[in-house]
């Protein structure tokens, strides 16, 4: 059976290990967060990196959709025909 002194030493070591695990866990979370940010930046560039004319075009389309200016097609084939006619 471990003496009281040994139990105290083991308890201190356990506390230090728990602190280290917590620190490593926090570090791991920060690394994963940064990786996620980098992936988002590579797939979806920030707005200041996109051409202004494209942003204006998208905002115009958004306003038209919000105003109800869109058409609903009954079938996908009907949609395809409309797209071909528009070309």
C-alpha positions in Angstrom: 0.0 0.0 0.0 1.3 3.4 -0.9 2.2 5.8 1.9 0.5 9.1 2.3 3.6 10.9 0.9 3.5 8.7 -2.2 -0.2 9.4 -2.7 0.4 13.1 -2.5 3.2 12.9 -5.1 1.0 10.8 -7.4 -1.9 13.2 -7.0 0.4 16.1 -8.0 1.7 14.2 -11.0 -1.9 13.5 -12.0 -2.8 17.2 -11.7 0.1 18.2 -13.9 -0.8 15.6 -16.5 -4.4 16.8 -16.5 -3.2 20.4 -17.0 -1.0 19.3 -19.9 -3.8 17.4 -21.5 -6.1 20.4 -21.2 -3.4 22.6 -22.7 -2.8 20.2 -25.6 -6.6 19.9 -26.1 -6.8 23.7 -26.4 -3.9 23.8 -28.8 -5.5 21.1 -30.9 -8.8 23.1 -31.1 -6.9 26.2 -32.2 -5.0 24.3 -34.9 -8.3 22.7 -36.2 -10.0 26.1 -36.2 -7.2 27.6 -38.2 -7.2 24.7 -40.7 -10.9 25.2 -41.1 -10.4 28.9 -41.8 -7.8 28.2 -44.4 -10.0 25.7 -46.1 -12.9 28.2 -46.2 -10.6 30.9 -47.6 -9.4 28.6 -50.3 -12.9 27.5 -51.3 -14.8 30.7 -50.6 -12.5 33.8 -50.9 -13.4 36.8 -48.9 -15.6 39.4 -50.5 -12.7 41.8 -51.0 -11.0 39.3 -53.2 -14.0 38.9 -55.6 -14.5 41.2 -58.6 -16.8 44.0 -57.7 -18.8 43.5 -60.9 -19.5 39.9 -59.9 -20.7 41.0 -56.4 -23.0 43.6 -58.0 -24.4 40.9 -60.3 -25.1 38.5 -57.4 -26.7 41.3 -55.2 -28.9 42.2 -58.2 -30.1 38.6 -58.5 -30.7 38.5 -54.7 -32.9 41.6 -54.9 -34.9 40.1 -57.8 -35.5 36.9 -55.9 -36.6 38.8 -52.8 -39.0 40.8 -54.9 -40.5 37.6 -56.3 -39.1 37.9 -59.8 -38.5 34.3 -60.6 -40.1 31.4 -62.5 -40.9 28.0 -61.2 -40.7 25.1 -63.6 -42.9 22.0 -63.3 -40.2 19.6 -64.5 -36.4 19.7 -64.9 -36.9 19.1 -68.6 -38.9 22.3 -68.8 -36.1 24.1 -67.1 -33.5 22.7 -69.5 -35.6 23.8 -72.5 -35.8 27.3 -71.1 -32.1 27.5 -70.6 -31.4 26.3 -74.1 -33.8 28.9 -75.5 -32.0 31.6 -73.5 -28.7 30.8 -75.1 
